[in-house]
């Protein structure tokens, strides 16, 4: 490990059954030995707390810790992982106990650099549960939030369909009904479920910090930030930094499941050109500075619909790409491919026969190239463009589909892809973050619910604001905004959304902008305009996009070509430099360094200025290769 260039090793994240054979019966000897061996070799240890896998004896002794599936109503039992309920007070006590015991033993150990809480919180659709504990706590949550049952009935609009309650103990969880449940009920449960996860995580962080030495940090390895149904800004706020598990091929295979072979095959072994970057930038925004890749895919994995091997050079590529986007460390999962159990088909840096795998030489090369890049400890400066992300908008989309073509994640990704195609660096900023000032261009792909903090941040920003459709569409309790959408955002852009239509992808309309026509479908709003300039129109001449001062409202989902052309104009207006790129070439800047990544099977020309000093590579970038210049 040391000779390969590795510096950190993570252990212990699934080891509860080996640490504690029965309640209170601890065996630390094997872990002591592992830490000592690693430390003696000059490696630093990251200890994972083992709460993602409660052992069999714990599940048998305390069966109320098990979650209940929201699809089937069946208990999700022992035999894999993540089999615990965030609403279980029993499990909270047990998880805090094992975490504190581990931190007490190793909190001052000189070879332990830091801690990873749990593992990939909420993956495998485990945020929500319909357990008795979840029901009891949700009723208490509603009582605290609304005060009286009359206030809840009014807030949720329960007069509709005769849904009024007489007292809080009548409220059920919003599942297993004939058709859709009240959207306000579902949004309240989403908020509750997210808060339960955050509460659990905060207790685990506190249990570590009570015993950890000042030099030991605490992190957590989130999975793609928008996929768990949790407010990640709240989840990660008390961490020293945020970590992320990067699996570009598996995630891309899921993303492009419906793509044609012609669309997918060029990226089958590289991953989508912008997906890993999107997740890197999202995590950097949550971390507000340096962050880690805690798990980097080193070869084929076992869990995606299809699991190809990476193209030659891509493990090195993904490693340096993470550093380009602000990472402080890239760790690989895993060291050696295990020949048994559920993940035996998941590759490692070494094969099951303990010989180096294909990625070995690439990691060796990346480690040596890191020495050429100099000091990367300085936190990257602001990018010229900010994209505002908001978990509530994702929940609103899940709850009120309205149109099969509208997906919150896809809307955000479309804007991001367009900017990346123009060679523009992007920051992701959580809704309500006060740091919007200083960005020349701020994009709000959608913000369905605009609370005070979000509105104040937008109002205090000093750049151009681009709002996508569905902005300000709902109140905090999932009713239509007062005076019609975009509600209070009318103070920034004076429009009224008078109706919404959603169209099939093959039955859309058009939008005209600067003499050219583009697609308009999936989501289209009819707007009344007051005091704003019309900058784009529908096929019937009705306004489709308007600008008032520094605010723009785009009332439809459209195609990549329109977004690209609009963003070219906005970048020119705000003096944001663009470098239009082919689909298989991407840029990222970190300090004085510019990184260029070629995802093509043929060489590409680096868009470096005359006189650039190449640190890695040269003006001709090899297939799947990298160039870095200052």
Secondary structure by P-SEA (a helix, b strand, c coil): cccccccccccccccccccccccccccaaaaaaaaaaaaaabbbbbbbcccccccaaaaaaccccbbbbcccccccccccccccccccaaaaaaaaaaaaaaaaaccccccccccccccccccccccccccaaaaaaaaaaaaaacccaaaaaaaaccccccccccccccccccccccccccaaaaaaaaaaaaaaaaaaaaaaaaaaaacccccbbbbbbcccccccccccccccccccbbbbbbbaaaaaaaaaccccccccccccccccccaaaaaaaaaaaaacccccccbbbcccccccccccccccaaaaaaaaaaaaacccccccccccccccccccccccccccccccccaaaaaaaaaaaaaaacccccccccccbbbbbbaaaaaaaaaccccccccaaaaaaaaaaaaaaabbbbbbbcccccccccccbbbccccccccaaaaaaaaacccbbbbcccccccccccccccccccccccccccccccbbbbbccccccccccccbbbbbccccccccccccccccccccccccbbbcccbbbbcccccaaaaaaaaaaaaaaacbbbbbbcccbbbbbcccbbbbbbcccbbbbbccccccccccccccccccbbbbcc
